[in-house]
Amino acid sequence: MGLTKPKARVAGIDVAGVVEAPGANVRPLRSGDEVLDFLRGAFAEHACAAADMVVPKPASLTFEQAAAVPIAATTALRGILDVGEVKAGQRVLVNGAGGGVGTYAVQIAAALGAEVTGVSSTAQRRAGALGLVATPSSLPASRSGLLTACITQV
């Protein structure tokens, strides 16, 4: 890093904020629009984003909530749709259903009409995953002790 880039990189990838000044030919973004995106240096006070990657922030979300969406949701969406090619009626196992990517994977697969089984490592994460779309079917204890809960969307 040198003359044309900062000497110290700013951390962060997920971002939510307010458009301060869109480029001259950028449409439909306007100053004051609330948006979310993922980009390098998201923890900076100001960040530049590609206009075609920015999406409107849902009004029902705080900025903190919206900033937790981009990478986790995109990863789950690509995994369920592009890699897994999940269709209605298929069975889907989500390992880590109570984590960032897992919570989105559970919701996306269920929305597609799949029968979703989610595995989570703690009671707290299990409760969070259960609150999304699932109903408890069983709570198996794993032999290793690491996988302690199972949820199923019927």
Summary of the structure (lengths in Angstrom):
residues: 154
radius of gyration: 18.9
end to end distance: 52.4
largest distance: 60.0
contacts: 432
relative contact order: 0.12
helix: 27%
strand: 20%
